[in-house]
Amino acid sequence: MRAARPSPWGYLALALWSMAATTLLPAGRLPALLALLVLLGAWTHPSGLRLLRDGRVWLLAGVALAIGAFWLGERDAMAWGVRYSAAGLRQGALMGARAVALLLGLSISAAALSASGWTRVLAAMGAPGLGFALSVAFNLLPTLGRLSENAYQSIRLRSGWRRPLRAMRLYVVTITTNALGYGDEIVRAAASRAFDPATAPRAPVPWHAADGWLLGALLAASAALWLL
């Protein structure tokens, strides 16, 4: 099964394609894009679809909906006794769908490639430092989830959420500080082992047959999404 999966080149192409499609695609094609990303994820690396079981992703989509419904546009509609903006709700749904599609495309690529995989493929493109930075960023995502949960529980145990605005500032500052500190520890650990991305050996990254199938699928998906 490993030989049937794409190489790092294929996963890099998938990440770039998902970012471009999420940004440029008309709003009416976003449901089709989400369906295509689920199919591509099931084929290339199913573990990347775990993102869809993460409640925080759907909370982000719900926040986008709420922002659109209550802060964007005039409140010209009502449901269950609550007035909201119909145009703002559509805009919020659009923001939420784009965010989920972008996170899903990146999740599939991030789950497939290790830190060394990102470093190797971008080093082969002449950007070893960027590869190391991206690998640190992608590997920080699971830790960031734990840091955010710990920060939330710490503030809750101190009854800090009784003052929501102050608690949110503390929450954001705590997560940012801890994430930067964790990233700095990774860089120091690499430096202590005399690792320098600029001088690291640049081993060639071979193409797999599955890369051609993936690129063909991406081209076909692009034609279907933009032309049909």
Secondary structure, 3 states (H helix, E strand, C coil): CHHHCCCHHHHHHHHHHHHHHHHHCCHHHHHHHHHHHHHHHHHHCHHHHHHHHCHHHHHHHHHHHHHHHHHCCCCCEEECCEEECHHHHHHHHHHHHHHHHHHHHHHHHHHHCCHHHHHHHHHHCCCHHHHHHHHHHHHHHHHHHHHHHHHHHHHHHCCHHHCHHHHHHHHHHHHHHHHHHHHHHHHHHHHHCCCCCCCCCCCCCCCCHHHHHHHHHHHHHHHHHHHC
